[in-house]
Amino acid sequence: RCLPTGIRRVRDLCKVLKLPAAFEDTALSYFQRAFHLPAFHQVSLEKKELLGGCCVFATCRQHNWPLTVGTVCSLLYAKQELFAGVFLSLQRELGLSVPALSLADLVNTHLSSFQLVQPSANIPATFLEDKEKLVARTMGIVELASEAWLVTGRHPVPVVTAAAFLAWQSLQPHGRLSCPLSRFCRVAGVDLPPPAHLRLRELLEILLGMASQLAWLRGFNLDKKTVVKHVGDLLQHRLFLLKKAFCQQEGEGQPGQGSPSSPLVTQKGCPLAGKHQRGGPLRPLLPPCLIHPRKRLRLVPPSASDSALTGDEPISDSEIEQYLRSPEEIQAFMKAKAWS
């Protein structure tokens, strides 16, 4: 009963995702092979339902078709952790080689779904943008985010959404700087991922740090809105500005350079961390999880009454009675001991 249902699910997924017919044939072949393997016989019904989605996902990755786990899970109403477990099992049992997702392809495909790049009477003229320009500027911001540790270990769609918003604003700042991210996504006809606001804030912090190192921008009082006007210049010199704007650790254990784990260690040409740049002190270019670590739960110290226990306390009569066995229990216990 599960086999024809799974085949229909694979075909429906391919139809919704508008995949070529060759993709559908490959995904069906993977599903039929995996379905008859013993490893997928004794699994839950929920995992069997995800097997078809995993086959479609593997097929898309093999053909370099940008598809994320979040997209498949949203279509199947599944948990990403469970989907990942089934996908790894499928990959191991069938011996599939699945390449990693290319960010460039993901950016291109994700922006193709934006209504802002498709002329329409429902979209105001100030919101319309040329697709090639938007893709090129968004890709530059995504590469900057990758070099600044904002992409590693994170879902790519929120990063791409935040980068596309900044790229769209920077191409025509006049009339767009007052538009919030939520309205941008609503007009573009795409969902707003919850972490996109955090990724946007992190990108703006990186851009502000880089802008403080450009000589022709030091006379301006830049903030998180006005810095968007200069994104083109910042991307053009991003490698140099990243090294100059953020202190990075060098030569662990070198004498006279401070402790290896100290954020005050500097790179050649980078001012000391005690010296302030405009907008705040210099900081190391590290992943956000190291700059803002999560607070750990404090362990509750043992109370005085718990620490006073020695094991020599007297046992009450009621507690002793709980351990006394009846004659029937003693007989059953002796019989079981003899069998062992």
Secondary structure as GFF3:
##gff-version 3
##sequence-region A 1 340
A	DSSP	alpha_helix	2	16	.	.	.	ID=ss1
A	DSSP	alpha_helix	21	35	.	.	.	ID=ss2
A	DSSP	three_ten_helix	38	40	.	.	.	ID=ss3
A	DSSP	alpha_helix	45	62	.	.	.	ID=ss4
A	DSSP	alpha_helix	69	76	.	.	.	ID=ss5
A	DSSP	alpha_helix	80	94	.	.	.	ID=ss6
A	DSSP	alpha_helix	103	112	.	.	.	ID=ss7
A	DSSP	three_ten_helix	115	117	.	.	.	ID=ss8
A	DSSP	three_ten_helix	125	127	.	.	.	ID=ss9
A	DSSP	alpha_helix	131	147	.	.	.	ID=ss10
A	DSSP	alpha_helix	156	171	.	.	.	ID=ss11
A	DSSP	alpha_helix	181	188	.	.	.	ID=ss12
A	DSSP	alpha_helix	196	211	.	.	.	ID=ss13
A	DSSP	three_ten_helix	215	217	.	.	.	ID=ss14
A	DSSP	three_ten_helix	226	230	.	.	.	ID=ss15
A	DSSP	alpha_helix	231	236	.	.	.	ID=ss16
A	DSSP	alpha_helix	238	245	.	.	.	ID=ss17
A	DSSP	beta_strand	276	277	.	.	.	ID=ss18
A	DSSP	beta_strand	280	281	.	.	.	ID=ss19
A	DSSP	alpha_helix	288	291	.	.	.	ID=ss20
A	DSSP	alpha_helix	304	307	.	.	.	ID=ss21
A	DSSP	alpha_helix	317	323	.	.	.	ID=ss22
A	DSSP	alpha_helix	327	339	.	.	.	ID=ss23
###
